[in-house]
Amino acid sequence: MAKTKVLEIEPLTRVEGHGKVSIHLDDKNIVKDARLHIVEFRGFERFIKGRPFWEIPVIVQRLCGICPVSHQLAAAKAMDIIVGAKKITPAAEKMRRLMNYGQIFQSHVLHFFHLCSPDLLFGFDADPKVRNIFGIISKMPDLAVQGVMMRKYGQEIIKATSGKKIHGTGAVPGGVNKNLSIKERDFFLKDIRKMKTWARDALAMARNYTLEHMDVVQNFAAFNSSHLSLVREDGALDLYHGNLRAIDAGGNIIFDQLDYRNYGDYIMEEVRSWSYNKFPFIKSRGHIDGWYRVGPLSRMNTAGFIDVPESQKALEEFKALTRGKPNNMSLAYHWARMIEVLFCIEKIEELLHDHDLQGEDLRVTGDRVEEGVGLVEAPRGTLFHHYRVNEHDQITYCNLIVSSTSNNEAMNRAVTKVAHDHISGKPRITERMLNHVEVAVRAYDPCLSCATHALGQMPLTAELYDADGMLLERKHKDI
């Protein structure tokens, strides 16, 4: 029986959450398999059972310290259905949309400037002592300040709409619990031009990197896949509400304008023994071919257009790169992500001039029902929240499909392809190899545990074993 070597990268660095990669090689150092392991277990779907439904938009935010707004909004939308709020008020919907734009704006900026920009600006093979946020601060201080200030702006939007920058309470079943004051509005308007300028600059940086490195981008962790997202009824990009659209790798429609409350008729989840993360797939295509991608890249692929001018122009240029066909290059996520940064700030400016944000009719209720599904587009992709409630107002069922879950198969394929391209057949471990694998995962901006992270130092250790299980080499670095 053939023996294998196992190379482990644990933990992955410059991503949200904890995970590891295992790479299996034969006795000739040829990669046979590679896996991304999600090594934390949260259990939210179980332990919220029995809780009163009105607590859920607050409780489920504890899944994540990076994107709590997304969980708050998805849960609140599900609870809208349960309390009979078939249509929330204009003030409530626009406050929620503003909250969501602030969330996606700050999250995308955090990822681009703090986590992935060292790879793009210094190169995948740069000295790891420089290839980090401190290298950016040292060598490009203005860029570092730009990233910090843009993220701060988005966080202030969240605070104004949700009450706190992290784990707020603004979205409640049937609406929201506050409006936006004139003072708050004016506070954001005074910096809107600067934010738009910086968003344009960030978009140009991501765009230029892609076009100038096409020899890398079109091959690095690039593979065909289906894509899924919410779209508006007219096919426009919509990050807060809409219907589901799925396309295949060639751009053909798998399903379109699907009422997301019926998602269970179209999407299933597979469990594999080596990961706490599930593997969703589209039923009609089966679990082998039905996997799909979500997030900024998928949203650019599925959206017919964007309803604000600068972002629409950026989308047209993005689509022109692949002549209107879906873009299946993992590194193109960065360009797509920055288009959404510009989109969010354009929509924020539009909303700040909307007087509905000062409305006082904030919450509605109707006939109570026992089941609700809520979806939003989170920074990392489409987020599903599904609940059932009993006659005592207690949660009896919960199913969550978080964005990084939908991208699970794609991230595994990205890891496998990069391992084949950069590790297979090579006898020794190098930091360059390790970082190429991590770059592939970082492109998806995963929240691997969708959880608040552990405190303290996290050492990264990679070990290479021979076919008899003997340790050949160990590489270690402290993060």
CORFENPE-V170948 format. One record per residue. RES is the residue in three letters. D_FIRST is the distance of its C-alpha to the first C-alpha in Angstrom with 2 decimals. Layout:
res->RES d_first->D_FIRST
res->RES d_first->D_FIRST
This chain:
res->MET d_first->0.00
res->ALA d_first->3.80
res->LYS d_first->6.43
res->THR d_first->9.82
res->LYS d_first->13.37
res->VAL d_first->15.96
res->LEU d_first->19.56
res->GLU d_first->22.15
res->ILE d_first->25.78
res->GLU d_first->27.82
res->PRO d_first->30.49
res->LEU d_first->31.38
res->THR d_first->34.88
res->ARG d_first->38.02
res->VAL d_first->37.10
res->GLU d_first->38.65
res->GLY d_first->36.48
res->HIS d_first->33.33
res->GLY d_first->29.82
res->LYS d_first->26.71
res->VAL d_first->24.18
res->SER d_first->20.45
res->ILE d_first->18.76
res->HIS d_first->14.99
res->LEU d_first->14.13
res->ASP d_first->11.31
res->ASP d_first->11.62
res->LYS d_first->14.64
res->ASN d_first->16.27
res->ILE d_first->16.30
res->VAL d_first->16.89
res->LYS d_first->14.56
res->ASP d_first->16.59
res->ALA d_first->19.70
res->ARG d_first->21.62
res->LEU d_first->25.11
res->HIS d_first->25.38
res->ILE d_first->28.80
res->VAL d_first->28.88
res->GLU d_first->32.36
res->PHE d_first->33.66
res->ARG d_first->37.33
res->GLY d_first->38.13
res->PHE d_first->41.37
res->GLU d_first->40.96
res->ARG d_first->41.25
res->PHE d_first->43.65
res->ILE d_first->46.41
res->LYS d_first->46.84
res->GLY d_first->50.30
res->ARG d_first->51.73
res->PRO d_first->54.86
res->PHE d_first->54.16
res->TRP d_first->56.59
res->GLU d_first->54.52
res->ILE d_first->51.38
res->PRO d_first->52.21
res->VAL d_first->52.62
res->ILE d_first->49.74
res->VAL d_first->46.97
res->GLN d_first->47.90
res->ARG d_first->46.25
res->LEU d_first->42.91
res->CYS d_first->43.59
res->GLY d_first->45.88
res->ILE d_first->45.43
res->CYS d_first->46.22
res->PRO d_first->48.09
res->VAL d_first->50.72
res->SER d_first->48.26
res->HIS d_first->47.33
res->GLN d_first->51.00
res->LEU d_first->52.05
res->ALA d_first->49.36
res->ALA d_first->50.15
res->ALA d_first->53.90
res->LYS d_first->53.65
res->ALA d_first->51.93
res->MET d_first->54.66
res->ASP d_first->57.33
res->ILE d_first->56.37
res->ILE d_first->56.45
res->VAL d_first->59.95
res->GLY d_first->61.19
res->ALA d_first->61.64
res->LYS d_first->61.06
res->LYS d_first->62.36
res->ILE d_first->62.85
res->THR d_first->65.88
res->PRO d_first->66.01
res->ALA d_first->66.36
res->ALA d_first->63.26
res->GLU d_first->61.09
res->LYS d_first->62.19
res->MET d_first->61.68
res->ARG d_first->58.13
res->ARG d_first->57.55
res->LEU d_first->58.99
res->MET d_first->56.72
res->ASN d_first->53.67
res->TYR d_first->54.72
res->GLY d_first->55.26
res->GLN d_first->51.83
res->ILE d_first->49.98
res->PHE d_first->52.18
res->GLN d_first->51.44
res->SER d_first->47.72
res->HIS d_first->47.19
res->VAL d_first->49.31
res->LEU d_first->47.38
res->HIS d_first->44.07
res->PHE d_first->45.50
res->PHE d_first->47.59
res->HIS d_first->45.73
res->LEU d_first->42.01
res->CYS d_first->41.28
res->SER d_first->44.34
res->PRO d_first->43.17
res->ASP d_first->40.31
res->LEU d_first->42.73
res->LEU d_first->45.58
res->PHE d_first->43.90
res->GLY d_first->40.75
res->PHE d_first->37.07
res->ASP d_first->36.89
res->ALA d_first->40.02
res->ASP d_first->40.28
res->PRO d_first->39.05
res->LYS d_first->42.22
res->VAL d_first->44.19
res->ARG d_first->41.86
res->ASN d_first->42.95
res->ILE d_first->46.03
res->PHE d_first->47.86
res->GLY d_first->47.47
res->ILE d_first->49.08
res->ILE d_first->51.88
res->SER d_first->52.51
res->LYS d_first->52.45
res->MET d_first->53.52
res->PRO d_first->55.62
res->ASP d_first->57.46
res->LEU d_first->54.27
res->ALA d_first->53.05
res->VAL d_first->56.39
res->GLN d_first->56.24
res->GLY d_first->52.91
res->VAL d_first->54.25
res->MET d_first->57.49
res->MET d_first->55.93
res->ARG d_first->53.64
res->LYS d_first->56.67
res->TYR d_first->58.57
res->GLY d_first->55.91
res->GLN d_first->55.74
res->GLU d_first->59.53
res->ILE d_first->59.37
res->ILE d_first->57.01
res->LYS d_first->59.34
res->ALA d_first->62.36
res->THR d_first->60.80
res->SER d_first->58.64
res->GLY d_first->60.57
res->LYS d_first->57.94
res->LYS d_first->55.56
res->ILE d_first->52.59
res->HIS d_first->52.38
res->GLY d_first->55.77
res->THR d_first->57.60
res->GLY d_first->59.30
res->ALA d_first->57.67
res->VAL d_first->58.65
res->PRO d_first->58.47
res->GLY d_first->61.00
res->GLY d_first->61.52
res->VAL d_first->61.97
res->ASN d_first->64.08
res->LYS d_first->65.78
res->ASN d_first->67.03
res->LEU d_first->67.27
res->SER d_first->70.55
res->ILE d_first->72.62
res->LYS d_first->72.09
res->GLU d_first->68.30
res->ARG d_first->68.52
res->ASP d_first->70.68
res->PHE d_first->68.36
res->PHE d_first->65.54
res->LEU d_first->67.77
res->LYS d_first->68.98
res->ASP d_first->65.55
res->ILE d_first->64.36
res->ARG d_first->65.27
res->LYS d_first->63.42
res->MET d_first->60.30
res->LYS d_first->60.51
res->THR d_first->60.92
res->TRP d_first->57.92
res->ALA d_first->55.86
res->ARG d_first->56.86
res->ASP d_first->55.89
res->ALA d_first->52.44
res->LEU d_first->51.92
res->ALA d_first->53.03
res->MET d_first->50.61
res->ALA d_first->47.60
res->ARG d_first->48.88
res->ASN d_first->49.57
res->TYR d_first->46.20
res->THR d_first->44.51
res->LEU d_first->46.80
res->GLU d_first->46.75
res->HIS d_first->42.96
res->MET d_first->42.09
res->ASP d_first->39.76
res->VAL d_first->37.59
res->VAL d_first->38.40
res->GLN d_first->37.64
res->ASN d_first->34.10
res->PHE d_first->33.04
res->ALA d_first->31.05
res->ALA d_first->33.06
res->PHE d_first->31.87
res->ASN d_first->33.62
res->SER d_first->34.20
res->SER d_first->36.78
res->HIS d_first->39.34
res->LEU d_first->41.36
res->SER d_first->44.48
res->LEU d_first->47.90
res->VAL d_first->50.71
res->ARG d_first->54.42
res->GLU d_first->56.08
res->ASP d_first->57.17
res->GLY d_first->53.70
res->ALA d_first->54.52
res->LEU d_first->52.29
res->ASP d_first->52.90
res->LEU d_first->51.16
res->TYR d_first->52.88
res->HIS d_first->53.23
res->GLY d_first->52.65
res->ASN d_first->50.51
res->LEU d_first->46.87
res->ARG d_first->46.00
res->ALA d_first->42.55
res->ILE d_first->41.95
res->ASP d_first->39.01
res->ALA d_first->37.86
res->GLY d_first->40.70
res->GLY d_first->43.36
res->ASN d_first->43.76
res->ILE d_first->44.84
res->ILE d_first->42.39
res->PHE d_first->45.03
res->ASP d_first->48.18
res->GLN d_first->50.77
res->LEU d_first->48.72
res->ASP d_first->50.43
res->TYR d_first->47.88
res->ARG d_first->48.96
res->ASN d_first->47.03
res->TYR d_first->43.80
res->GLY d_first->41.93
res->ASP d_first->42.61
res->TYR d_first->40.77
res->ILE d_first->38.12
res->MET d_first->35.29
res->GLU d_first->32.87
res->GLU d_first->29.15
res->VAL d_first->27.39
res->ARG d_first->23.87
res->SER d_first->22.32
res->TRP d_first->21.88
res->SER d_first->25.52
res->TYR d_first->29.01
res->ASN d_first->30.20
res->LYS d_first->30.35
res->PHE d_first->29.78
res->PRO d_first->32.98
res->PHE d_first->33.28
res->ILE d_first->36.12
res->LYS d_first->36.07
res->SER d_first->37.40
res->ARG d_first->34.54
res->GLY d_first->31.72
res->HIS d_first->29.09
res->ILE d_first->27.06
res->ASP d_first->30.11
res->GLY d_first->32.65
res->TRP d_first->31.89
res->TYR d_first->34.78
res->ARG d_first->36.19
res->VAL d_first->39.30
res->GLY d_first->41.58
res->PRO d_first->43.94
res->LEU d_first->42.08
res->SER d_first->41.87
res->ARG d_first->45.49
res->MET d_first->46.69
res->ASN d_first->44.84
res->THR d_first->46.17
res->ALA d_first->49.70
res->GLY d_first->52.36
res->PHE d_first->54.61
res->ILE d_first->55.74
res->ASP d_first->59.27
res->VAL d_first->60.31
res->PRO d_first->61.29
res->GLU d_first->59.46
res->SER d_first->56.10
res->GLN d_first->56.63
res->LYS d_first->57.28
res->ALA d_first->54.10
res->LEU d_first->52.12
res->GLU d_first->53.61
res->GLU d_first->52.53
res->PHE d_first->49.01
res->LYS d_first->48.74
res->ALA d_first->50.28
res->LEU d_first->47.30
res->THR d_first->45.22
res->ARG d_first->48.29
res->GLY d_first->48.35
res->LYS d_first->44.76
res->PRO d_first->42.43
res->ASN d_first->41.25
res->ASN d_first->37.46
res->MET d_first->37.19
res->SER d_first->35.95
res->LEU d_first->38.22
res->ALA d_first->41.17
res->TYR d_first->41.03
res->HIS d_first->43.18
res->TRP d_first->45.91
res->ALA d_first->45.90
res->ARG d_first->46.11
res->MET d_first->49.20
res->ILE d_first->50.85
res->GLU d_first->50.62
res->VAL d_first->52.19
res->LEU d_first->55.14
res->PHE d_first->55.22
res->CYS d_first->55.39
res->ILE d_first->58.24
res->GLU d_first->60.13
res->LYS d_first->59.81
res->ILE d_first->60.79
res->GLU d_first->63.91
res->GLU d_first->64.71
res->LEU d_first->64.42
res->LEU d_first->66.47
res->HIS d_first->69.41
res->ASP d_first->69.00
res->HIS d_first->71.61
res->ASP d_first->69.51
res->LEU d_first->67.67
res->GLN d_first->70.91
res->GLY d_first->71.20
res->GLU d_first->71.79
res->ASP d_first->70.44
res->LEU d_first->66.94
res->ARG d_first->65.59
res->VAL d_first->65.84
res->THR d_first->64.79
res->GLY d_first->65.12
res->ASP d_first->63.94
res->ARG d_first->61.05
res->VAL d_first->57.80
res->GLU d_first->54.61
res->GLU d_first->51.88
res->GLY d_first->51.47
res->VAL d_first->49.03
res->GLY d_first->49.55
res->LEU d_first->47.89
res->VAL d_first->48.59
res->GLU d_first->47.04
res->ALA d_first->45.79
res->PRO d_first->45.23
res->ARG d_first->41.51
res->GLY d_first->42.04
res->THR d_first->43.04
res->LEU d_first->43.29
res->PHE d_first->43.47
res->HIS d_first->45.27
res->HIS d_first->45.81
res->TYR d_first->47.79
res->ARG d_first->49.55
res->VAL d_first->52.49
res->ASN d_first->54.29
res->GLU d_first->58.03
res->HIS d_first->58.11
res->ASP d_first->56.86
res->GLN d_first->53.51
res->ILE d_first->50.15
res->THR d_first->48.14
res->TYR d_first->45.35
res->CYS d_first->43.85
res->ASN d_first->41.24
res->LEU d_first->40.69
res->ILE d_first->38.73
res->VAL d_first->39.15
res->SER d_first->38.93
res->SER d_first->35.78
res->THR d_first->34.08
res->SER d_first->35.03
res->ASN d_first->33.67
res->ASN d_first->30.35
res->GLU d_first->28.31
res->ALA d_first->30.26
res->MET d_first->29.58
res->ASN d_first->25.84
res->ARG d_first->26.08
res->ALA d_first->28.30
res->VAL d_first->25.89
res->THR d_first->23.04
res->LYS d_first->25.39
res->VAL d_first->26.75
res->ALA d_first->23.40
res->HIS d_first->22.47
res->ASP d_first->25.97
res->HIS d_first->26.47
res->ILE d_first->23.27
res->SER d_first->20.67
res->GLY d_first->20.43
res->LYS d_first->22.66
res->PRO d_first->21.79
res->ARG d_first->24.23
res->ILE d_first->25.37
res->THR d_first->28.95
res->GLU d_first->31.34
res->ARG d_first->31.87
res->MET d_first->28.29
res->LEU d_first->28.62
res->ASN d_first->31.96
res->HIS d_first->31.01
res->VAL d_first->28.53
res->GLU d_first->31.29
res->VAL d_first->33.88
res->ALA d_first->31.97
res->VAL d_first->32.07
res->ARG d_first->35.65
res->ALA d_first->36.88
res->TYR d_first->36.62
res->ASP d_first->38.60
res->PRO d_first->36.43
res->CYS d_first->37.67
res->LEU d_first->34.25
res->SER d_first->35.56
res->CYS d_first->38.91
res->ALA d_first->40.38
res->THR d_first->42.63
res->HIS d_first->40.65
res->ALA d_first->40.23
res->LEU d_first->42.73
res->GLY d_first->42.14
res->GLN d_first->39.96
res->MET d_first->36.39
res->PRO d_first->34.33
res->LEU d_first->31.48
res->THR d_first->28.51
res->ALA d_first->25.51
res->GLU d_first->22.67
res->LEU d_first->19.96
res->TYR d_first->16.94
res->ASP d_first->14.74
res->ALA d_first->10.97
res->ASP d_first->11.69
res->GLY d_first->13.94
res->MET d_first->17.11
res->LEU d_first->19.96
res->LEU d_first->21.07
res->GLU d_first->23.95
res->ARG d_first->25.99
res->LYS d_first->28.75
res->HIS d_first->31.40
res->LYS d_first->34.58
res->ASP d_first->37.15
res->ILE d_first->38.50
